[in-house]
């Protein structure tokens, strides 16, 4: 609960090893069926790793295409989820993944190292503009991220995604028409709040915002986590065999 540390430029220092708070991760558990968990008026619902829209009373505002894509992925037991196939996870899954992530705040660039599959992401804070979307822009798993400080909050805008991004385990989609806006606020020494707004006209009828609360993990470091391609088919095959056998 100590004061938020500051970088040499006076902005809050987001550096540290972070993990989703258990209280936030389990906020939707135990709620009455069909009702969103309680929260303050105007406060975004907590993001859930399995089903991102579980904190909304009516779920996410899917388009017809978005709902079908989500439902098809879920009905297929999420076997095509990048996390199950040793591929890079979507940024939203990385925010809610129980594995740790390490933020390194530098001058002009912020790097986030994710324990999940040893993924690495960079956020440019040197004033560089976002690239223009078009056929010449190579789509990326994590897109292209630029950040700017708005008071004590780092506002990060990301575009240029691939068409096959998963926002959660059940397959809520994000496509190349999508944009993520993340607002990082270090509330105190040990607490990081991240509000994420998702916009994607192909997948959703309107933007929506969810919140991720992270807790600092002092006196520890990232450990090596390697997802090997040869293991994924084995796990999937085993799960499929159990489903067919009814076990």
PAGU-226577 format. One record per residue: residue in three letters; x, y, z of N, C-alpha, C, CB in turn. Coordinates in pm, whole numbers, plus 50000, padded with zeros to 5 digits. Glycine has a CB too. Example, Ala and Ser with C-alpha at 12.3 -4.5 7.8 and 13.67 -1.06 7.14 Angstrom:
% PAGU-226577
ala513194943150780512304955050780513204967050780511314955350905
ser512854977550708513674989450714512905000350787514084994050572
This chain:
% PAGU-226577
unk500814987950000500005000050000500855012750000499085000150120
unk502165011349982503025023249978502735031349852504525019249982
unk503295043349848503045052449735503575046549605503695066049762
unk502945050649495503375046249362504775051549332502375051049253
unk505705042849293507055047649258507025055549128508025035749246
unk508015064449113508095073048995509385070348918508015087849035
unk509285071448786510465070448701511205083748701510075066348557
unk512365084148638513165096348638512495107848565514525093648576
unk511545104648473510835115248401509605120148477510415110248264
unk509365114848596508255119348678506985111248664507955133348647
unk506895103048559505705094748541505745082748635505585089948394
unk504575077048666504575064848746505405053948681503135059948768
unk506115046448762506935035448712506115022648721508285034248792
unk505785016948606504975004848603505794992148615504175004448475
unk507104993548625508004981948628507684972648745509454986548636
unk507864959848719507664950048824507134937048769506724955448930
unk507074926948854506504914048820505074913848871507354902248879
unk504104911248782502694912648815501934899648787502074924248738
unk500864897748865499994886148848498554890448877500434874448942
unk497564885148801496164888748829495794886048973495224881148737
unk495074895449035494614893549172493584882349177494014906549229
unk493704873749274492774862649286491354867449310493204853249398
unk491204877849390489864883049420489174887849294489944894449523
unk489944894949208489364899949083489074888448987490314910049017
unk490004878748983489834867548891488614859248926491074858848891
unk488254858849055487124850649096485874858549127487494842649215
unk485854871149082484734880049119483394874949068484984893949065
unk483414867848955482154863348897481664850248959482304861748748
unk482504843649038482114830949097481064833149206483334823649153
unk480124824349211479124824949317478014834849291479784828249444
unk478044841849179476974851349151475724843749109477384861549042
unk474574850149127473344843849086473334841948935472124852149130
unk472724830948892472724827948750472074839148671471994814848725
unk472764843648567472224854048480472424868048529470794851848460
unk473074869748644473304883048698474794886048705472684884348836
unk475154898548665476554902548668476984904748812476764915348584
unk478294903148843478784905648978478624920249016480254901548991
unk478494922949145478304936549194479574944849172477924936449341
unk479394957449133480504966849117479964980949129481234964748982
unk480874990349149480455004349164479875009449032481645013049208
unk478925019049038478345024648916479415030248824477325035448951
unk479335026648696480285031548599481605024048595480565045748625
unk481775014348683483025006648690482954994748595483315001948835
unk483994992448514483964981048421483934967948498485174981448327
unk483304957748441483324944448506484704938248497482274935148441
unk485024929248588486334922548583486434913348461486584914548712
unk487584913548395487814904748282488024890548332489034909448198
unk487444881048264487564867048302488344859348197486174860648323
unk489254850948240490114843448151489324833948061491154835748231
unk488334827148120487574817348043486564823547949486874807948135
unk485754832748001484684839147924484704854047955483284832847957
unk485224861847863485444876147887484164883547923486084882447765
unk483044879247866481794886447888480984881948007480974885347769
unk481544873248093480754867948204480384878548307481524856848272
unk481074889948306480734900648399479634909848349481944908648429
unk479184907748226478104915848169476794908348179478414919548022
unk475744915548214474454909048234473964902048108473424919348279
unk474214908047991473754902247865474914896747782472994912547785
unk476074895247841477234890447767477814901247678476854878447684
unk478754897547593479394907147504478464910747388480714901447450
unk478614922847333477724927347223478164921847088477684942747217
unk478034908847070478494902446947477684906846825478424887246962
unk478344907646712477644907646584477234893246557478554913546468
unk476464891046452476074877346419477314868946390475114877246297
unk478264874746316479494867446284480294864646412480354875446184
unk480414874846498481174873246621480594862546711481224886246696
unk479254862246724478614852146810478814838046752477114855246826
unk478644836646622478824823446561480264818546578478444823846412
unk481224827646557482624823946573482904819446716483534835646535
unk482424827246813482604823646954481964810246985482014834547045
unk480704808446942479974796246975480604784046909478504797546933
unk481064785646786481714774446717483004770446788482004778046570
unk483784780246829485054777346898484784770347031485864790246922
unk483794775447104483464769547234482934755347217482424778247308
unk482074753247116481494740047092482554729847054480434740846983
unk483674734746999484784726046962485764724247077485504731646840
unk485284727147200486084725547322487364733947319486444710947342
unk487324745247246488434754847241489744748347196488634761247378
unk489654737847116490864730647078491764738946987490494717647008
unk491214749346922492034757746835492564770246907491234761946714
unk492314771247036492844782447114494374782647099492434781347264
unk494964794147066496424794647052497174789047173496864808847029
unk496614790947292497264786247413497394771047415496504790947536
unk496454764147347496484749647344497364744247232495084744247329
unk497864753347149498644749147033500024755547028497894752546907
unk500504760247143501834766047154502024778047061502874755447123
unk500974785647040501054797846961500884809847053499974797946848
unk501284821947009501134833747094499674836247133501684846047023
unk499454839147259498104842147307497724856347267498024840447462
unk496414859147262495974872947243496304881347365494464873347214
unk496394894547345496764903447456495794902447573496834917847407
unk494504900647544493524899947652493724887147733492084900647597
unk494014876147666494304863747740495574865347823494454851947643
unk496554872647771497794874647847497534883247971498864881247759
unk496604892747962496264900848079495654892248190495294912048041
unk494824882648152494084874848252494714861348283492674872748204
unk495734857648207496404844748231497004844448371497514842248124
unk496844833348444497374832748581498894833648589496924820048646
unk499584830848479501044832248480501434846948493501654826148353
unk502634849148545503114862648570503554869548441504264862248669
unk503654882648451504254890548344505154901248408503154897048253
unk506244904348339507184914248392507194926448302508614908248404
unk506944938148361506964950748288508314957548312505784960048330
unk508974961348205510234968648213510014982048143511434960648147
unk510014992648220509725005948167511015013348135508885014148267
unk511255015648006512445022747963512105036447908513195014647860
unk513115043047858512935056347800512525055047654514235064647813
unk511255056947626510745055947489510155042547453511825058947395
unk510365032347535509815018947509509505011947641510805010547426
unk508385005247643508024996547755507954982347701506665000847822
unk508614973147768508624959147728507874950947833510084953847710
unk507004942047785506304932947875506714918847838504734934847867
unk507264911647935507664897747916506644888847988509114895147970
unk505984880447911504944871847965505484857847992503744871147869
unk505204852748111505634839148142504914829148052505364835948289
unk503664832248015502914823247929503584822147792501464828247913
unk504154810547765504824807647637506014816747608503834808747524
unk506544823247712507704832147696507464842947590508924823947658
unk506254848347584505914858547486506454872147530504394859247465
unk506824880547432507364893847459506634904147373508894894347431
unk506344915647432505624926347363506314939547391504134926947406
unk506304948647291506854961947314505784972647288508074964347224
unk505824983047370504944994547358505825006847337504014996247484
unk505685013647226506495025447198505885037747264506635027547046
unk506695044647341506235056847410507085068847369506285054947564
unk507665068047249508575078647202507895088647109509745072447130
unk506555088547107505825097847023505535092646884506585110447012
unk505965080546854505725074846723504235072446701506515061846706
unk503765075146579502355073346546502065058746513501945082346430
unk500815054946524500415041646484500545040146333498965038646529
unk500895028346286500965026346140499575026846079501655012846107
unk499495030345952498225030745881497825016545842498295039945757
unk496575013145870496084999945834495924998945683494764996845904
unk496294987645627496204985745484496884972945443496804997445409
unk496834969545315497394956845268498904955745286497054954845124
unk499584967145301501044966745316501484964545460501634979645264
unk500534964945554500884963145695500764948545733499974971845786
unk501874942645774501854928545813501074926845943503304923145830
unk500074918045947499314915746071500184908546173498034907646043
unk500054912646299500834906846408499914900746512501734917446472
unk500454890846585499704884846696499314895646797500534873646764
unk500264904546830500024914646932499754928346873501204915447025
unk499734929546742499504942346679500664952046703498214948446731
unk500414964646675501404975346692500894984646801501654983246556
unk501704986646904501254994147023502055006947042501384985447147
unk501335018047062501965030647101501265035647228501885041246986
unk502035042047315501485046747441501775061447466502025038547554
unk500905067647545501105081547587500565082947728500405091747488
unk501155092247801500715094547938499575104647940501875099348024
unk498505101048008497375110148033497295111648184496005104747971
unk497915122148235498075123248380498965112148429496715122748451
unk498495104548526499275093348579498875079948518499105092748730
unk498115080248410497685068048342498375066648207496155067948324
unk498925054748181499495051848050498395046547960500675041748062
unk498105053747852497085049747757497755043547635496175061847717
unk497475031047609498115023547500497065019847396498825010747555
unk497335023247271496445019847161497145009747071496025032547079
unk496434999147035497014988346954496104984946838497274975847041
unk496694984046717495974980046596496864970446517495574992546508
unk496334965346405497154956946318497214942446360498514962246312
unk496084937246414496064923346460495854913546345494964921346564
unk496164900946372495784890046282494264888146290496544876846319
unk493724879946202492284877546201491844866146293491834874446061
unk492804859546358492454847646436492814849046584493154835546379
unk492694861146638493014863446779491844858946867493334878446804
unk492174852546980491184848547080491324857847201491364833547123
unk490214863647246490254872347364490134864447494489134882647357
unk489604852347487489444844047606489504829347566488104847247679
unk489404820547664489514806247638488374801247549489524798447770
unk487174807047567486024802347491485964807747348484774806147561
unk486864817047313486984820847174486314833647131486464810247093
unk486084843147223485574856247180486594862247084485324865847304
unk486174866046963487154869246859487644883646860486554866446725
unk488794885646798489324898746762489964897146626490374904146870
unk489674906546534490134905246396491004917146356488944903946301
unk491364917446230492224928146179491524941646178492684924846039
unk490214941946195489484954746206489454959846349488054953146153
unk490054952346441489954955546583490964965646632490084943246661
unk490644971646746491534980946816491374978746966491234995746778
unk492504978047036492494977347182493034990347239493334965147233
unk492364995547341492865007047415493005002847561491915019347401
unk494245002547608494534998447745494945010647827495654987547749
unk494435011647948494785022548038495385016548166493535031548071
unk496715018248178497455012748291497575023448400498865007848246
unk497095020348521497205029648633497755022148754495825036148666
unk498925026048800499495019848921498915027249040501075020348921
unk497965020949108497225027549216498095029949339496015019349254
unk499005020749365499965021949474501125012649443499315018649613
unk502005010649538503205002649511502854988549463504065001749635
unk501814982649521501544968549494500354965549406501374961549620
unk499704975949350498454973649276498484980749141497254978449357
unk498214973149035498144978648900496754976048844499254972348808
unk496094986748800494754985648740494874987848590493764995948803
unk494254978748512494294979748366492864978948314495184968548304
unk492384989848254491074989948188491314988148038490285003348218
unk490634978447979490844975047838489534977047762491344960347823
unk489574985747660488414987947574488654980947441488155003247552
unk487694972747400487784965047277486824971047174487474950047302
unk487354974047056486534978546944486844969646824486794993746911
unk485824964046764486014955646646484664954446575486594941546684
unk484424962746473483104962746407482734949546342483074973546303
unk483704941146311483374928146254482824918746362484604921946187
unk483334920046484482994910646590481944915746688484214907046664
unk481894929246708481034934846813480254946946761481864938846935
unk479044948446809478184959346762478554972746824476734956146794
unk479304972446935479744984647001480964981647087478604990747087
unk481744991947122482904989547209482454985147349483775002347219
unk483324978047418483064974447557484384974847634482404960247567
unk484274976447766485454977947851485404968047967485564992347905
unk486544961947995486684953048111487904957448192486834938048065
unk487974952848314489064957048405489864944948452488484964648526
unk491174946748457492084936648510492844942848627493064931348399
unk492834936248741493594940848857494794931648876492714941148985
unk495974937748885497204930048900497854933249035498184933148783
unk498464923149093499184925049219500674922949196498654915349329
unk501484930949265502934929949254503414917149323503604942349317
unk504404910749261505014898849319506474902149351504914886549222
unk506744907049471508114910849508508974898849542508104920549625
unk510284900949538511254890749581511144877749502511064887849727
unk510784878649375510754866749289510994871249146509384859049301
unk511164861649057511444864948918510694855648824512964864248890
unk510694858848695510104849948595510854836848591510104856648457
unk510124826048571510794813348545510564809548399510264802148642
unk511384800748350511294797048209510084788148185512584789848164
unk509294791848086508114784048051508114782047900506804791148098
unk508324769647856508454766647714507334757347671509834760447683
unk506554761647574505484753347519506024747147390504174761747492
unk506094733947387506694727247272505614722347176507574715547318
unk505844724947049504884721346946504494706646951505434724546811
unk505454698146978505174683846973504234679347084506474675946981
unk504104687547190503234683747301501764686847273503674690947427
unk501504697747200500124702047181499234691347117500094714547096
unk499664684847006498814674346948498554662947044499434668946821
unk499564659947128499404649047226498304652547326500754646347300
unk498344664847380497324668947477495944669147413497664682747535
unk495864674847292494574675747224494034661847191494704684047097
unk494934653247145494504639747111494004632247232495634632247047
unk494674633947345494284627347469492914632247515495324629647578
unk492714645547507491444651347549490314646447458491514666747547
unk490604645747327489594641147232489214626747258490094642747088
unk490214618347288489954604347316489074602747440491264596847335
unk489324610847543488524609947665487074614147639489134618747775
unk486894624647553485554629247521484784618347448485614642147436
unk485454611747353484784601247276484444589247363485664596947160
unk485264586647463485024575047550484014578147660486324570447612
unk483694591147675482724595047776483294596647914481644585247781
unk484624595747928485274597048059485584611548087486564588648064
